[in-house]
Amino acid sequence: MTASPPRLDVRLGRLHLANPITVASGTFGYAREMEGLVDLHRLGGILPKTITQLPRPGNPPPRTCETAAGMLNSIGLDNDGIEAFIEKHIPYLASLGTAIVVSIAGKTRQEFVQMAARLEGVAGISALELNISCPNVSGGVDFGTDPAACEQVVSGVRAVSSLPILAKLTPNVTDITLIARAAEDGGADALSLINTCLGMAVNWRKLRPVLGNILGGLSGPAIKPIALRIVYQVARTVKIPLVGIGGIATIDDVMEFLVAGATAVQIGTANFYHPTVSMQILDALPGALAELGASCVDEVVGTINV
């Protein structure tokens, strides 16, 4: 008798995903760009580019550069604002047949709350991800580095929104478990771990930084060991589910994050150089789960032996 294939669906608190493979905000545009390359409906979820309350022009160029085993970016949350997003992008995203998790960023607690309230009741949105950890804008990580501020933002959004809430945290702190507990106490349904690591590139011949904004966020394979360490630590600190982010490009990467404690993952930088990577990983996921004798994803989450 042939064994049934493993179940792939997972839950991030109240958010149900058809599978744990999602794509990270800022690396997938608004999904239209990937049409024809990716079977968008197959993804567990899509996180469009982060939006802000008002349009933002972003940081001065150059905004990206390659580094050893990764890339630096200093985009600066370039976007057309929440109203343009609702009008131009949500109708298309809502038609894709997968969970749409909208990433929002605010300069103040009030802006986060106002944006969440504006998105309440907008059809096609499955959850919110609070980007309280962007290193490329002034004040972008303030709410992700102070436990009290983090809890206040999450609880403020929780008070006005019925949607599941993911809090995206920064690794640029001394003890991320303190921030994770604060987000949980504020009412987050899940935590996204991690945003980029603050970094810099220098052109020594020109005696100047490579990026127009001087500093940027490091992503890609270079930060995977940091992300795995944080997922492992936070999984032992909070009771809510985790989403692993950082250097994920293969099925092995995905499985490492799952056994370290993540319930789902977001693929980021790999989308730029390997646009179909999410489909290849999805195809390989049932076999990897079966290799561990698992009948579903949940059976392998946090099973690392230490």
Secondary structure per residue as TSV (DSSP state, phi and psi in degrees):
chain	resnum	aa	ss	phi	psi
A	1	M	-	360.0	129.3
A	2	T	-	-76.9	131.4
A	3	A	-	-69.4	146.5
A	4	S	-	-69.6	144.9
A	5	P	-	-64.8	149.4
A	6	P	-	-59.5	146.2
A	7	R	B	-73.6	137.8
A	8	L	-	-105.1	-13.5
A	9	D	-	-69.8	148.1
A	10	V	E	-138.9	164.7
A	11	R	E	-124.4	132.6
A	12	L	E	-108.8	82.9
A	13	G	T	64.6	-119.7
A	14	R	T	-86.1	-4.3
A	15	L	E	-91.9	119.2
A	16	H	E	-98.8	130.2
A	17	L	E	-117.9	141.2
A	18	A	S	-66.3	-25.6
A	19	N	S	-160.7	167.2
A	20	P	S	-84.5	4.6
A	21	I	E	-95.7	108.8
A	22	T	E	-123.9	171.3
A	23	V	E	-118.7	139.3
A	24	A	-	-78.2	144.3
A	25	S	T	-56.9	138.7
A	26	G	T	89.2	-7.9
A	27	T	S	-118.8	-0.4
A	28	F	S	-130.5	9.7
A	29	G	T	56.8	-135.6
A	30	Y	T	-109.4	24.2
A	31	A	S	81.1	-26.8
A	32	R	G	-58.2	-36.2
A	33	E	G	-62.6	-23.9
A	34	M	G	-98.3	-4.0
A	35	E	B	-61.4	134.1
A	36	G	T	94.8	-22.1
A	37	L	T	-100.7	-35.2
A	38	V	B	-125.0	137.4
A	39	D	-	-77.1	90.0
A	40	L	G	-58.4	-33.6
A	41	H	G	-68.4	-18.3
A	42	R	G	-77.3	-23.1
A	43	L	S	-65.2	146.8
A	44	G	S	-65.5	-31.8
A	45	G	E	-172.1	157.6
A	46	I	E	-123.5	130.5
A	47	L	-	-110.4	103.3
A	48	P	-	-65.6	171.5
A	49	K	-	-54.2	138.6
A	50	T	-	-56.1	137.2
A	51	I	B	-112.3	154.1
A	52	T	-	-120.6	170.9
A	53	Q	S	-63.7	-45.6
A	54	L	S	-113.8	159.8
A	55	P	-	-58.4	145.1
A	56	R	B	-126.4	134.5
A	57	P	-	-79.5	-14.3
A	58	G	-	84.5	-174.9
A	59	N	-	-87.7	161.3
A	60	P	-	-66.7	146.9
A	61	P	S	-75.2	163.9
A	62	P	-	-64.9	144.1
A	63	R	-	-107.0	-17.4
A	64	T	E	-138.7	154.4
A	65	C	E	-158.0	150.2
A	66	E	E	-78.4	148.6
A	67	T	E	-133.0	176.2
A	68	A	T	-62.5	117.3
A	69	A	T	60.9	31.2
A	70	G	E	178.4	-164.5
A	71	M	E	-145.9	152.9
A	72	L	E	-106.8	137.6
A	73	N	E	-133.2	146.4
A	74	S	-	-139.1	57.5
A	75	I	-	-65.9	-42.2
A	76	G	-	82.8	28.8
A	77	L	-	56.5	42.9
A	78	D	-	-59.9	117.8
A	79	N	B	-164.0	168.0
A	80	D	-	-92.8	5.5
A	81	G	-	92.2	165.8
A	82	I	H	-66.5	-37.7
A	83	E	H	-67.4	-41.1
A	84	A	H	-64.9	-37.0
A	85	F	I	-62.4	-46.2
A	86	I	I	-63.2	-41.5
A	87	E	I	-75.6	-44.1
A	88	K	I	-96.1	-30.3
A	89	H	I	-112.2	-36.1
A	90	I	H	-59.3	-43.3
A	91	P	H	-56.5	-42.1
A	92	Y	H	-68.1	-47.9
A	93	L	H	-59.5	-39.4
A	94	A	H	-66.7	-18.7
A	95	S	T	-86.8	-3.5
A	96	L	S	-82.4	-14.2
A	97	G	S	79.2	23.9
A	98	T	S	-139.5	169.7
A	99	A	E	-68.5	132.8
A	100	I	E	-110.6	113.8
A	101	V	E	-106.4	111.7
A	102	V	E	-87.3	124.2
A	103	S	E	-90.3	124.3
A	104	I	E	-123.5	148.4
A	105	A	-	-137.7	139.0
A	106	G	-	-133.2	154.8
A	107	K	S	-80.0	-22.3
A	108	T	S	-135.3	164.3
A	109	R	H	-57.7	-41.4
A	110	Q	H	-60.5	-38.7
A	111	E	H	-65.1	-42.2
A	112	F	H	-57.8	-46.1
A	113	V	H	-65.0	-43.4
A	114	Q	H	-63.5	-40.8
A	115	M	H	-66.3	-42.6
A	116	A	H	-61.8	-41.0
A	117	A	H	-64.9	-38.9
A	118	R	H	-65.2	-34.5
A	119	L	H	-83.4	-12.1
A	120	E	T	-62.2	126.6
A	121	G	T	86.3	-4.9
A	122	V	-	-74.1	121.6
A	123	A	T	-64.4	140.9
A	124	G	T	98.8	-4.9
A	125	I	-	-97.7	125.5
A	126	S	-	-93.0	-30.2
A	127	A	E	-167.0	169.4
A	128	L	E	-116.1	140.7
A	129	E	E	-113.4	123.0
A	130	L	E	-89.1	111.1
A	131	N	E	-84.6	86.3
A	132	I	-	-103.7	25.6
A	133	S	-	-143.5	17.5
A	134	C	-	-75.4	122.5
A	135	P	T	-84.0	-0.1
A	136	N	T	-103.5	8.3
A	137	V	S	-132.4	153.0
A	138	S	T	-62.1	124.2
A	139	G	T	76.9	7.0
A	140	G	T	-63.7	-27.3
A	141	V	T	-108.4	4.4
A	142	D	H	-55.9	-43.8
A	143	F	H	-76.5	-14.8
A	144	G	H	-98.3	-0.7
A	145	T	H	-115.0	-9.7
A	146	D	-	-119.3	115.7
A	147	P	H	-55.6	-42.9
A	148	A	H	-64.9	-43.2
A	149	A	H	-65.3	-39.2
A	150	C	H	-60.9	-49.6
A	151	E	H	-61.6	-38.5
A	152	Q	H	-65.9	-41.2
A	153	V	H	-65.1	-47.9
A	154	V	H	-63.3	-44.6
A	155	S	H	-67.3	-33.7
A	156	G	H	-64.4	-43.5
A	157	V	H	-67.4	-41.2
A	158	R	H	-57.5	-35.0
A	159	A	H	-70.1	-23.9
A	160	V	H	-112.9	-4.0
A	161	S	-	-125.7	136.1
A	162	S	-	-92.5	-2.8
A	163	L	S	-78.5	151.6
A	164	P	-	-58.3	144.7
A	165	I	E	-121.1	126.7
A	166	L	E	-108.1	132.6
A	167	A	E	-104.0	121.9
A	168	K	E	-94.6	118.6
A	169	L	-	-104.2	155.2
A	170	T	-	-95.0	144.1
A	171	P	S	-82.1	-6.4
A	172	N	-	-83.7	54.1
A	173	V	S	-139.8	164.2
A	174	T	S	-74.9	-43.6
A	175	D	-	-137.6	98.9
A	176	I	H	-70.9	-19.0
A	177	T	H	-64.7	-29.6
A	178	L	H	-66.3	-40.8
A	179	I	H	-70.2	-39.7
A	180	A	H	-61.3	-44.4
A	181	R	H	-64.2	-37.0
A	182	A	H	-65.3	-41.5
A	183	A	H	-64.5	-40.4
A	184	E	H	-63.2	-45.0
A	185	D	H	-64.0	-29.3
A	186	G	H	-76.1	-12.6
A	187	G	T	111.9	14.0
A	188	A	-	-64.4	141.0
A	189	D	S	-80.6	-28.5
A	190	A	E	-160.0	166.6
A	191	L	E	-121.1	137.2
A	192	S	E	-100.7	120.9
A	193	L	E	-132.8	112.1
A	194	I	-	-137.0	167.3
A	195	N	-	-79.4	-177.2
A	196	T	-	-70.0	159.1
A	197	C	E	-93.1	134.4
A	198	L	E	-64.9	129.5
A	199	G	E	-148.8	-177.0
A	200	M	E	-154.4	148.3
A	201	A	-	-127.0	144.4
A	202	V	E	-127.2	134.7
A	203	N	E	-97.7	99.0
A	204	W	T	-70.3	-26.4
A	205	R	T	-69.0	-34.2
A	206	K	T	-94.9	-2.7
A	207	L	T	57.5	42.3
A	208	R	E	-151.2	159.0
A	209	P	E	-68.8	153.8
A	210	V	S	-74.9	-41.9
A	211	L	S	-81.8	143.7
A	212	G	T	-64.8	-26.6
A	213	N	T	-96.8	10.3
A	214	I	S	73.0	-61.6
A	215	L	E	-103.5	157.2
A	216	G	E	-152.5	179.7
A	217	G	E	-99.2	124.6
A	218	L	E	-85.8	129.9
A	219	S	E	-135.9	178.3
A	220	G	S	97.6	-172.2
A	221	P	G	-54.8	-27.0
A	222	A	G	-60.1	-29.6
A	223	I	G	-99.6	0.6
A	224	K	H	-57.5	-45.0
A	225	P	H	-61.1	-33.5
A	226	I	H	-67.3	-46.0
A	227	A	H	-63.0	-41.9
A	228	L	H	-62.3	-42.3
A	229	R	H	-61.1	-42.1
A	230	I	H	-69.4	-42.9
A	231	V	H	-58.5	-45.0
A	232	Y	H	-60.0	-45.6
A	233	Q	H	-67.3	-45.3
A	234	V	H	-70.5	-33.3
A	235	A	H	-60.0	-24.9
A	236	R	T	-93.9	5.5
A	237	T	T	-116.1	-35.6
A	238	V	-	-118.1	165.9
A	239	K	S	-102.7	-11.7
A	240	I	S	-84.9	158.2
A	241	P	-	-68.6	160.7
A	242	L	E	-122.6	148.1
A	243	V	E	-114.5	120.5
A	244	G	E	-86.3	134.9
A	245	I	E	-141.3	135.2
A	246	G	S	137.5	97.1
A	247	G	S	75.8	21.1
A	248	I	-	-83.1	120.0
A	249	A	-	-141.7	-7.4
A	250	T	S	-140.3	167.7
A	251	I	H	-64.0	-32.9
A	252	D	H	-62.5	-41.5
A	253	D	H	-58.7	-46.7
A	254	V	H	-58.5	-48.6
A	255	M	H	-64.1	-35.4
A	256	E	H	-61.7	-42.2
A	257	F	H	-67.6	-38.7
A	258	L	H	-63.8	-48.6
A	259	V	H	-70.7	-22.8
A	260	A	H	-75.6	-18.5
A	261	G	T	136.8	-1.7
A	262	A	-	-84.3	143.6
A	263	T	S	-91.8	-26.7
A	264	A	E	-146.0	171.9
A	265	V	E	-135.7	160.2
A	266	Q	E	-120.3	129.7
A	267	I	E	-93.2	128.7
A	268	G	-	-118.5	-94.4
A	269	T	T	-54.7	-34.5
A	270	A	H	-59.6	-25.9
A	271	N	H	-60.7	-28.5
A	272	F	H	-71.6	-40.8
A	273	Y	H	-103.9	-9.2
A	274	H	-	-145.9	74.7
A	275	P	T	-58.2	-25.2
A	276	T	T	-96.4	12.2
A	277	V	H	-60.0	-36.4
A	278	S	H	-62.6	-36.0
A	279	M	H	-69.6	-40.5
A	280	Q	H	-64.0	-40.1
A	281	I	H	-66.7	-41.8
A	282	L	H	-60.6	-41.3
A	283	D	H	-63.0	-34.0
A	284	A	H	-86.7	-16.0
A	285	L	H	-61.9	-46.8
A	286	P	H	-57.3	-40.6
A	287	G	H	-65.8	-38.1
A	288	A	H	-66.8	-40.7
A	289	L	H	-65.1	-42.2
A	290	A	H	-63.4	-32.8
A	291	E	H	-61.0	-30.0
A	292	L	T	-92.7	4.2
A	293	G	T	73.5	21.4
A	294	A	-	-90.4	140.1
A	295	S	S	-95.4	-7.6
A	296	C	B	-159.4	167.1
A	297	V	G	-62.6	-43.0
A	298	D	G	-56.0	-28.0
A	299	E	G	-69.7	-15.3
A	300	V	T	-107.8	-11.2
A	301	V	T	-65.3	123.7
A	302	G	T	69.8	25.7
A	303	T	-	-93.7	9.8
A	304	I	-	-59.6	137.8
A	305	N	-	-95.0	123.6
A	306	V	-	-131.2	360.0
